[in-house]
Amino acid sequence: STIRVSFCLNAGAKAGQPLATVVARDSATEALLQAASNKLRLKKKDAAAARLFVWSKDGRGGTELPRGGSAAALLRNDDLLAVSVGEAYSGPRPAQPTAAAADAAAPATRREPPPLISGSDDAGRSYASLETLWTEQARHHREYYAANERWWDEDGYGGGSDEEAMIGDGGSEEDIEHSLRLLDG
């Protein structure tokens, strides 16, 4: 199927202003990047570093289209795509609820604070607390899910069944039974 999108610059005086519109037959991010590069006449160096973001106020603003993947699930007809040459997204973001609105929407009971722990992840980033880690994970939620989807689309761990594809291979039925006994106990 086809989709009609417009491109704008992500930074500078013309940021957010539609500069070109295309009807794309292919919603792969690479195809859209190529169209943006051609329409906006990006230099080869800039085209290689280019990133595409949904420029929107509807809650999708700042969503980056995954390199090497399909953007079909992220796009709607007449979306405006911001073309970045490496810089972070600079357009509108979803409105954040005020503290008063968040308090009003929160359940009457408060959760217990997480245990005081700190550590580092497998990439060497340090986190002073569990809340710091959770905040970082929430900031990159969409990116993590897009990367995870790409990874599974490329066959994940491999294997011929879900059972063979999971960490630990085999035995998941026993794991489920053990977990149920633990929870019911």
PALUM-543976 format. One record per residue (C-alpha): z, y, x; residue in one letter. Coordinates in steps of 0.02 Angstrom, whole numbers, plus 50000, padded with zeros to 5 digits. Each point is the difference from the previous one (the first is absolute). Layout:
BEGIN
R,Z,Y,X,A
...
//
This chain:
BEGIN
R,50000,50000,50000,S
R,49977,50180,50053,T
R,50127,50138,50018,I
R,49977,50188,50013,R
R,50114,50088,50125,V
R,50005,50170,50082,S
R,50052,50040,50177,F
R,50104,50146,50063,C
R,50076,50045,50165,L
R,50182,49953,50024,N
R,50044,50150,50107,A
R,49942,50178,50027,G
R,49946,50141,49886,A
R,49893,49888,49890,K
R,50129,49861,49981,A
R,49995,49928,49825,G
R,49835,50083,49952,Q
R,49864,49875,49951,P
R,49858,50014,50127,L
R,49892,49849,49955,A
R,49987,49869,49863,T
R,49927,49825,50014,V
R,49971,49854,49885,V
R,50050,49850,50103,A
R,49946,49822,49966,R
R,50125,49935,50126,D
R,50184,50047,49986,S
R,50042,49933,50173,A
R,50093,50132,50098,T
R,49877,49986,50145,E
R,49852,50035,49884,A
R,50091,50151,49927,L
R,50044,50062,50175,L
R,49817,49986,50049,Q
R,49947,50099,49846,A
R,50133,50132,50036,A
R,49946,50011,50182,S
R,49819,50025,49950,N
R,50034,50125,49860,K
R,50125,50102,50100,L
R,49903,49981,50163,R
R,50147,49938,50101,L
R,49980,49980,50187,K
R,50004,49820,50062,K
R,50172,50024,50078,K
R,50069,50071,49837,D
R,49916,49865,49896,A
R,50082,49865,50107,A
R,50173,50074,49968,A
R,49966,50043,49817,A
R,50119,49948,49863,R
R,49977,50017,49811,L
R,50139,50050,49880,F
R,50002,50020,49811,V
R,50024,50187,49968,W
R,50089,50000,49833,S
R,50150,50063,49903,K
R,50012,49844,49891,D
R,50117,49899,50110,G
R,49863,49930,50112,R
R,49991,50154,50110,G
R,50011,49951,50183,G
R,49949,49819,49972,T
R,49900,49950,50153,E
R,49849,49889,49974,L
R,50019,49845,50111,P
R,49882,49988,50149,R
R,49901,49839,49996,G
R,50043,49967,49818,G
R,49947,50040,49825,S
R,50058,50158,49915,A
R,49945,49943,49826,A
R,50176,49975,49933,A
R,50054,50173,50062,L
R,49855,50104,49934,L
R,49944,50073,49835,R
R,49837,50087,49956,N
R,50000,50183,50052,D
R,50142,49979,50126,D
R,50008,50127,50139,L
R,50018,49920,50172,L
R,50072,50101,50143,A
R,49917,49966,50168,V
R,50123,50008,50143,S
R,49946,49994,50181,V
R,50164,49918,50049,G
R,50128,50121,49929,E
R,50125,49953,49865,A
R,49960,50033,49817,Y
R,50026,50183,49954,S
R,49962,50004,49813,G
R,50106,49993,49844,P
R,50131,49866,49985,R
R,50083,49927,49847,P
R,50142,50108,49939,A
R,50168,49939,50061,Q
R,50137,49996,49869,P
R,50139,50126,50022,T
R,50172,49937,50045,A
R,50061,50043,49824,A
R,49857,49903,49920,A
R,50031,49852,50115,A
R,50186,50002,49956,D
R,49960,50009,49814,A
R,49881,49853,50015,A
R,50119,49897,50107,A
R,50101,49864,49918,P
R,50181,50040,49961,A
R,50060,49880,50134,T
R,49965,50039,50181,R
R,49948,49869,50124,R
R,50115,49962,50143,E
R,49937,50080,50162,P
R,49914,49879,50117,P
R,50098,49929,50147,P
R,50007,50108,50155,L
R,49872,49916,50112,I
R,49868,50063,50119,S
R,49862,49920,50099,G
R,49818,50003,50047,S
R,49842,49923,49930,D
R,49872,49890,50087,D
R,49902,50156,50051,A
R,50151,50073,50092,G
R,50043,50137,49874,R
R,50188,50027,49983,S
R,50090,50028,49837,Y
R,50174,50077,49995,A
R,50040,49920,49832,S
R,49932,49886,49866,L
R,49968,50153,49891,E
R,49892,50075,50139,T
R,49897,49840,50005,L
R,49983,49999,49810,W
R,49943,50181,50000,T
R,49868,49964,50133,E
R,49940,49847,49903,Q
R,49987,50102,49839,A
R,49899,50135,50091,R
R,49870,49873,50054,H
R,50007,49887,49848,H
R,49815,50016,49954,R
R,49942,49976,50180,E
R,50106,49843,50019,Y
R,49935,49926,49839,Y
R,49819,50040,50046,A
R,50023,49920,50172,A
R,50082,49848,49922,N
R,49857,49981,49874,E
R,49870,50013,50140,R
R,50095,49871,50102,W
R,50006,49874,49857,W
R,49817,50035,49957,D
R,49958,49951,50179,E
R,50088,49832,49970,D
R,50178,50043,50051,G
R,50074,49851,50088,Y
R,49854,49891,49951,G
R,50034,49831,49926,G
R,49918,49916,49853,G
R,50135,50041,49870,S
R,50136,50126,49965,D
R,50125,49872,50065,E
R,49909,49989,50168,E
R,49976,50188,50013,A
R,50183,50048,49990,M
R,50118,50025,50146,I
R,50088,49838,50038,G
R,49857,49899,49926,D
R,50051,49874,49871,G
R,50168,49976,49917,G
R,49994,50151,49887,S
R,50050,49895,49848,E
R,50158,49949,50094,E
R,50029,50182,50049,D
R,49989,50053,49817,I
R,50122,49864,49945,E
R,50121,50051,50138,H
R,49988,50183,49950,S
R,50029,49960,49817,L
R,50155,49897,50044,R
R,50064,50143,50107,L
R,49971,50129,49862,L
R,50072,49890,49863,D
R,50150,49947,50106,G
//
